[in-house]
């Protein structure tokens, strides 16, 4: 079982049909991807003028397989649970 599967099974990563994305901690997603062999190639955060994090992006590549991934998230009112859009090799990871 992969760590992404474990996040889904334990409810720490839940699909939302309304937004067609995942509700999860971005750090949990990034940790799961790095445990699968993806190495970070880019990370950026979006901030408000008052220095509140609004969201971010993480990109990585698996040098062994050549696969690339991108996680884009938008922070919500719920702490540690953003709306995350995840693509692996250009294909969205959906429920």
DSSP file (Angstrom, degrees, kcal/mol; ACC not computed):
  #  RESIDUE AA STRUCTURE BP1 BP2  ACC     N-H-->O    O-->H-N    N-H-->O    O-->H-N    TCO  KAPPA ALPHA  PHI   PSI    X-CA   Y-CA   Z-CA
    1    1 A X              0   0    0      0, 0.0     2,-0.1     0, 0.0     0, 0.0   0.000 360.0 360.0 360.0 137.1    0.0    0.0    0.0
    2    2 A X     >  -     0   0    0      1,-0.1     4,-2.1    34,-0.0     5,-0.1  -0.454 360.0-113.3 -84.9 163.6    1.3    3.5   -0.8
    3    3 A X  H  > S+     0   0    0     29,-0.3     4,-2.4     1,-0.2     5,-0.2   0.842 118.4  56.9 -66.2 -32.7    1.2    6.3    1.6
    4    4 A X  H  > S+     0   0    0     28,-0.2     4,-2.0     2,-0.2    -1,-0.2   0.923 107.3  48.7 -62.4 -42.5   -1.4    8.1   -0.6
    5    5 A X  H  > S+     0   0    0      1,-0.2     4,-2.8     2,-0.2    -2,-0.2   0.905 110.3  51.6 -61.0 -41.4   -3.7    5.0   -0.3
    6    6 A X  H  X S+     0   0    0     -4,-2.1     4,-2.0     1,-0.2     6,-0.3   0.897 107.1  52.6 -63.6 -40.4   -3.1    5.1    3.5
    7    7 A X  H  <>S+     0   0    0     -4,-2.4     6,-1.5     1,-0.2     5,-1.4   0.903 112.5  45.8 -61.8 -40.4   -4.1    8.8    3.6
    8    8 A X  H ><5S+     0   0    0     -4,-2.0     3,-1.1     4,-0.2    -2,-0.2   0.936 112.4  49.6 -66.7 -46.3   -7.3    8.0    1.8
    9    9 A X  H 3<5S+     0   0    0     -4,-2.8    -2,-0.2     1,-0.3    -1,-0.2   0.811 113.1  46.2 -66.1 -30.3   -8.2    4.9    3.9
   10   10 A X  T 3<5S-     0   0    0     -4,-2.0    -1,-0.3    -5,-0.2    -2,-0.2   0.469 113.4-115.7 -91.3  -1.8   -7.6    6.8    7.2
   11   11 A X  T < 5S+     0   0    0     -3,-1.1    -3,-0.2    -4,-0.4     3,-0.2   0.524  84.9 118.3  82.3   5.2   -9.7    9.8    6.0
   12   12 A X  S   <S+     0   0    0     -5,-1.4    13,-0.6    -6,-0.3     2,-0.4   0.590  82.2  39.6 -79.2  -8.7   -6.7   12.2    6.1
   13   13 A X  E    S+A   24   0A   0     -6,-1.5     2,-0.4    11,-0.2    -2,-0.3  -0.928  79.6 177.4-139.4 110.9   -7.2   12.7    2.4
   14   14 A X  E     -A   23   0A   0      9,-2.1     9,-3.2    -2,-0.4     2,-0.2  -0.954  25.8-125.2-125.5 135.6  -10.9   12.9    1.3
   15   15 A X  E     -A   22   0A   0     -2,-0.4     2,-0.5     7,-0.2     7,-0.2  -0.505  17.3-158.2 -76.1 141.4  -12.3   13.5   -2.2
   16   16 A X  E  >> -A   21   0A   0      5,-2.7     4,-1.5    -2,-0.2     5,-1.3  -0.964   8.4-167.0-121.8 113.6  -14.8   16.3   -2.6
   17   17 A X  T  45S+     0   0    0     -2,-0.5    -1,-0.1     1,-0.2     5,-0.0   0.861  87.0  64.7 -62.9 -36.0  -17.1   16.0   -5.7
   18   18 A X  T  45S+     0   0    0      1,-0.2    -1,-0.2     2,-0.1    -2,-0.0   0.886 120.0  20.4 -56.0 -42.4  -18.1   19.7   -5.3
   19   19 A X  T  45S-     0   0    0     -3,-0.3    -1,-0.2     2,-0.2    -2,-0.2   0.457  98.8-128.5-107.8  -4.4  -14.6   20.9   -6.0
   20   20 A X  T  <5S+     0   0    0     -4,-1.5     2,-0.3     1,-0.2    -3,-0.2   0.914  76.5  90.6  53.6  47.6  -13.3   17.9   -7.8
   21   21 A X  E   <S-A   16   0A   0     -5,-1.3    -5,-2.7    64,-0.1     2,-0.4  -0.850  78.4 -85.6-152.4-173.6  -10.2   17.8   -5.5
   22   22 A X  E     -AB  15  84A   0     62,-3.1    62,-3.8    -2,-0.3     2,-0.7  -0.822  19.9-142.8-107.6 141.6   -8.9   16.4   -2.3
   23   23 A X  E     +AB  14  83A   0     -9,-3.2    -9,-2.1    -2,-0.4     2,-0.3  -0.927  54.9 116.4 -99.1 114.9   -9.3   17.8    1.2
   24   24 A X  E    S-AB  13  82A   0     58,-2.2    58,-2.7    -2,-0.7     2,-0.5  -0.979  71.7 -80.0-166.3 167.5   -6.0   17.1    2.9
   25   25 A X     >  -     0   0    0    -13,-0.6     4,-1.9    -2,-0.3     3,-0.4  -0.734  35.4-141.3 -77.9 125.2   -2.9   18.6    4.6
   26   26 A X  H  > S+     0   0    0     -2,-0.5     4,-2.8     1,-0.2     5,-0.2   0.879 103.1  55.4 -55.8 -36.8   -0.5   19.7    1.8
   27   27 A X  H  > S+     0   0    0      1,-0.2     4,-2.8     2,-0.2    -1,-0.2   0.881 104.6  52.6 -65.5 -36.6    2.4   18.5    3.9
   28   28 A X  H  > S+     0   0    0     -3,-0.4     4,-2.2     2,-0.2    -1,-0.2   0.920 111.4  47.3 -61.7 -42.6    0.8   15.0    4.1
   29   29 A X  H  X S+     0   0    0     -4,-1.9     4,-2.5     2,-0.2    -2,-0.2   0.942 113.3  47.1 -63.4 -48.6    0.5   14.9    0.3
   30   30 A X  H  X S+     0   0    0     -4,-2.8     4,-2.6     1,-0.2     5,-0.2   0.912 111.9  50.7 -61.4 -43.3    4.1   16.1   -0.2
   31   31 A X  H  X S+     0   0    0     -4,-2.8     4,-2.0     1,-0.2    -1,-0.2   0.903 110.6  49.9 -60.5 -41.1    5.4   13.5    2.4
   32   32 A X  H  X S+     0   0    0     -4,-2.2     4,-1.0     2,-0.2   -29,-0.3   0.910 111.5  48.2 -64.2 -42.4    3.5   10.8    0.6
   33   33 A X  H ><>S+     0   0    0     -4,-2.5     5,-2.1     1,-0.2     3,-0.5   0.907 111.4  48.8 -66.6 -41.4    4.9   11.8   -2.8
   34   34 A X  H ><5S+     0   0    0     -4,-2.6     3,-1.4     1,-0.2    -1,-0.2   0.856 107.0  56.3 -68.2 -32.0    8.4   11.9   -1.5
   35   35 A X  H 3<5S+     0   0    0     -4,-2.0    -1,-0.2     1,-0.3    -2,-0.2   0.761 103.2  56.4 -68.4 -21.9    8.0    8.5    0.1
   36   36 A X  T <<5S-     0   0    0     -4,-1.0    -1,-0.3    -3,-0.5    -2,-0.2   0.387 131.3 -94.1 -87.8   2.5    7.1    7.2   -3.4
   37   37 A X  T < 5S+     0   0    0     -3,-1.4    26,-0.5     1,-0.3     2,-0.4   0.503  77.0 142.6 101.9   5.1   10.4    8.5   -4.8
   38   38 A X  E   < -C   62   0A   0     -5,-2.1     2,-0.4    24,-0.2    -1,-0.3  -0.661  36.5-152.3 -81.4 132.2    9.4   12.0   -6.1
   39   39 A X  E     -C   61   0A   0     22,-2.7    22,-2.1    -2,-0.4     2,-0.1  -0.879  24.5-106.2-105.8 135.3   12.1   14.6   -5.5
   40   40 A X  E     +C   60   0A   0     -2,-0.4    20,-0.3    20,-0.2     3,-0.1  -0.327  41.2 165.6 -61.1 131.7   11.1   18.2   -5.2
   41   41 A X  E     +     0   0A   0     18,-3.1     2,-0.3     1,-0.4    19,-0.2   0.559  69.8  10.5-115.9 -22.1   11.9   20.4   -8.2
   42   42 A X  E     +C   59   0A   0     17,-1.7    17,-2.9     2,-0.0    -1,-0.4  -0.970  54.3 174.7-157.4 142.2    9.8   23.4   -7.2
   43   43 A X  E     +C   58   0A   0     -2,-0.3     2,-0.3    15,-0.2    15,-0.2  -0.969  12.5 166.1-146.0 132.1    7.8   24.7   -4.3
   44   44 A X  E     -C   57   0A   0     13,-2.1    13,-2.5    -2,-0.3     2,-0.3  -0.992  18.2-151.5-146.2 151.0    6.1   28.1   -4.0
   45   45 A X  E     -C   56   0A   0     -2,-0.3     2,-0.4    11,-0.2    11,-0.3  -0.915  10.8-139.0-122.2 148.5    3.6   29.7   -1.7
   46   46 A X  E     -C   55   0A   0      9,-2.6     8,-3.3    -2,-0.3     9,-1.2  -0.921  25.7-169.9-106.6 134.5    1.0   32.4   -2.4
   47   47 A X  E     -C   53   0A   0     -2,-0.4     6,-0.2     6,-0.3     2,-0.1  -0.880  18.8-128.2-124.7 152.1    0.6   35.0    0.4
   48   48 A X    >   -     0   0    0      4,-2.2     3,-1.8    -2,-0.3     6,-0.0  -0.403  41.2 -99.3 -83.7 172.5   -1.9   37.8    1.1
   49   49 A X  T 3  S+     0   0    0      1,-0.3    -1,-0.1     2,-0.1    -2,-0.0   0.803 127.0  57.1 -63.4 -27.1   -0.6   41.3    1.8
   50   50 A X  T 3  S-     0   0    0      2,-0.1    -1,-0.3     1,-0.0     0, 0.0   0.279 123.0-107.9 -88.3  12.6   -1.0   40.5    5.5
   51   51 A X    <   +     0   0    0     -3,-1.8     2,-0.5     1,-0.3    -2,-0.1   0.762  69.2 146.7  70.3  29.4    1.3   37.5    5.1
   52   52 A X        -     0   0    0      1,-0.0    -4,-2.2     2,-0.0     2,-0.3  -0.825  54.3-115.8 -91.6 134.4   -1.4   34.8    5.4
   53   53 A X  E     +C   47   0A   0     -2,-0.5    -6,-0.3    -6,-0.2     3,-0.1  -0.548  33.1 179.1 -70.2 127.1   -0.7   31.8    3.3
   54   54 A X  E     -     0   0A   0     -8,-3.3    21,-2.6     1,-0.4     2,-0.3   0.665  57.3 -57.4-100.9 -23.0   -3.4   31.4    0.7
   55   55 A X  E     -CD  46  74A   0     -9,-1.2    -9,-2.6    19,-0.3    -1,-0.4  -0.981  51.8-150.5 168.3-168.3   -2.1   28.3   -1.1
   56   56 A X  E     -CD  45  73A   0     17,-2.1    17,-2.7    -2,-0.3     2,-0.3  -0.986  11.7-118.4-174.4-178.7    0.8   26.8   -2.9
   57   57 A X  E     -CD  44  72A   0    -13,-2.5   -13,-2.1    -2,-0.3     2,-0.4  -0.995  14.5-170.6-140.9 143.6    2.3   24.5   -5.4
   58   58 A X  E     -CD  43  71A   0     13,-2.5    13,-2.8    -2,-0.3     2,-0.4  -0.994   7.0-174.5-135.7 129.5    4.7   21.6   -5.2
   59   59 A X  E     +CD  42  70A   0    -17,-2.9   -18,-3.1    -2,-0.4   -17,-1.7  -0.955   9.5 167.6-123.5 144.1    6.3   19.9   -8.2
   60   60 A X  E     -CD  40  69A   0      9,-2.1     9,-2.5    -2,-0.4     2,-0.4  -0.970  21.3-146.1-150.0 164.9    8.5   16.8   -8.2
   61   61 A X  E     -CD  39  68A   0    -22,-2.1   -22,-2.7    -2,-0.3     2,-0.9  -0.997  16.1-136.2-135.5 139.8   10.0   14.2  -10.4
   62   62 A X  E  >  -C   38   0A   0      5,-3.1     4,-3.3    -2,-0.4     5,-0.3  -0.856  17.0-164.8 -92.5 107.0   10.7   10.5   -9.8
   63   63 A X  T  4 S+     0   0    0     -2,-0.9    -1,-0.2   -26,-0.5   -25,-0.1   0.743  85.5  55.1 -68.1 -22.6   14.2   10.1  -11.3
   64   64 A X  T  4 S+     0   0    0    -27,-0.3    -1,-0.2     1,-0.1   -26,-0.1   0.907 124.9  20.0 -74.7 -42.8   13.9    6.3  -11.3
   65   65 A X  T  4 S-     0   0    0     -3,-0.1    -2,-0.2     2,-0.1    -1,-0.1   0.650  96.1-125.9-102.7 -19.0   10.7    6.2  -13.4
   66   66 A X     <  +     0   0    0     -4,-3.3    -3,-0.1     1,-0.3     2,-0.0   0.401  59.3 146.0  85.3  -2.8   10.7    9.6  -15.0
   67   67 A X        -     0   0    0     -5,-0.3    -5,-3.1    -6,-0.1     2,-0.3  -0.355  33.8-154.4 -68.1 147.3    7.2   10.4  -13.7
   68   68 A X  E     -D   61   0A   0     -7,-0.2    21,-3.5    -3,-0.1     2,-0.3  -0.901   9.1-168.3-120.8 153.2    6.4   14.0  -12.8
   69   69 A X  E     -DE  60  88A   0     -9,-2.5    -9,-2.1    -2,-0.3     2,-0.4  -0.971   8.4-166.0-140.5 155.1    3.8   15.2  -10.3
   70   70 A X  E     -DE  59  87A   0     17,-2.5    17,-2.6    -2,-0.3     2,-0.5  -0.982   0.1-170.2-143.3 128.8    2.2   18.5   -9.3
   71   71 A X  E     -DE  58  86A   0    -13,-2.8   -13,-2.5    -2,-0.4     2,-0.4  -0.987   7.4-176.5-119.0 124.5    0.2   19.3   -6.2
   72   72 A X  E     -DE  57  85A   0     13,-2.7    13,-3.4    -2,-0.5     2,-0.3  -0.977   9.2-174.8-119.9 132.4   -1.6   22.7   -6.1
   73   73 A X  E     -DE  56  84A   0    -17,-2.7   -17,-2.1    -2,-0.4     2,-0.5  -0.949  21.4-156.7-134.4 153.5   -3.5   23.7   -3.0
   74   74 A X  E     -DE  55  83A   0      9,-2.2     9,-2.6    -2,-0.3   -19,-0.3  -0.994  28.9-126.5-123.1 122.3   -5.8   26.5   -1.8
   75   75 A X        -     0   0    0    -21,-2.6     2,-0.2    -2,-0.5     7,-0.1  -0.377  27.4-165.3 -69.5 148.2   -6.0   27.0    1.9
   76   76 A X        -     0   0    0      2,-0.5     5,-0.1     5,-0.3     4,-0.1  -0.595  39.7 -89.6-121.8-177.6   -9.4   27.0    3.5
   77   77 A X  S    S+     0   0    0     -2,-0.2     2,-0.6     2,-0.1     5,-0.1   0.769 104.5  87.1 -67.7 -25.0  -10.8   28.1    6.9
   78   78 A X  S >  S-     0   0    0      3,-0.3     3,-1.4     1,-0.1    -2,-0.5  -0.666  86.8-122.8 -80.2 117.9  -10.1   24.7    8.3
   79   79 A X  T 3  S+     0   0    0     -2,-0.6    -2,-0.1     1,-0.2    -1,-0.1  -0.303  89.1   7.5 -62.0 141.6   -6.5   24.5    9.6
   80   80 A X  T 3  S+     0   0    0     -4,-0.1     2,-0.3     1,-0.1    -1,-0.2   0.657 110.5  92.8  65.1  19.2   -4.2   21.8    8.2
   81   81 A X    <   +     0   0    0     -3,-1.4    -3,-0.3    -5,-0.1    -5,-0.3  -0.762  51.0 168.8-145.2  95.0   -6.8   20.8    5.5
   82   82 A X  E     -B   24   0A   0    -58,-2.7   -58,-2.2    -2,-0.3     2,-0.7  -0.483  44.7-100.4 -98.2 169.7   -6.6   22.5    2.2
   83   83 A X  E     -BE  23  74A   0     -9,-2.6    -9,-2.2   -60,-0.2     2,-0.4  -0.866  48.5-165.7 -89.7 116.6   -8.2   21.8   -1.1
   84   84 A X  E     -BE  22  73A   0    -62,-3.8   -62,-3.1    -2,-0.7     2,-0.5  -0.900  18.1-162.2-115.6 131.5   -5.6   20.0   -3.1
   85   85 A X  E     - E   0  72A   0    -13,-3.4   -13,-2.7    -2,-0.4     2,-0.5  -0.961  17.8-167.6-109.0 124.9   -5.4   19.2   -6.8
   86   86 A X  E     + E   0  71A   0     -2,-0.5     7,-3.3     7,-0.4     2,-0.4  -0.953  10.3 179.6-123.6 127.2   -3.0   16.4   -7.6
   87   87 A X  E     -FE  92  70A   0    -17,-2.6   -17,-2.5    -2,-0.5     2,-0.4  -0.979   8.0-168.1-125.2 138.7   -1.7   15.4  -11.0
   88   88 A X  E >  S-FE  91  69A   0      3,-2.6     3,-1.7    -2,-0.4   -19,-0.2  -0.991  80.9 -12.8-126.8 122.6    0.7   12.6  -11.8
   89   89 A X  T 3  S-     0   0    0    -21,-3.5   -20,-0.1    -2,-0.4    -1,-0.1   0.868 130.1 -55.1  51.5  41.4    2.2   12.5  -15.3
   90   90 A X  T 3  S+     0   0    0    -22,-0.2     2,-0.5     1,-0.2    -1,-0.3   0.397 115.6 112.9  80.1  -3.3   -0.4   15.0  -16.4
   91   91 A X  E <   -F   88   0A   0     -3,-1.7    -3,-2.6     1,-0.0    -1,-0.2  -0.877  69.4-120.0-104.9 130.6   -3.4   12.9  -15.2
   92   92 A X  E     -F   87   0A   0     -2,-0.5     2,-0.8    -5,-0.2    -5,-0.3  -0.420  18.9-131.2 -67.1 140.4   -5.5   14.1  -12.3
   93   93 A X        +     0   0    0     -7,-3.3    -7,-0.4    -2,-0.1     2,-0.2  -0.843  41.0 171.0 -90.8 111.6   -5.6   11.8   -9.3
   94   94 A X              0   0    0     -2,-0.8   -72,-0.0    -9,-0.1   -79,-0.0  -0.680 360.0 360.0-118.8 171.8   -9.3   11.5   -8.6
   95   95 A X              0   0    0     -2,-0.2   -80,-0.1   -74,-0.1    -2,-0.0   0.480 360.0 360.0 -63.6 360.0  -11.4    9.4   -6.2
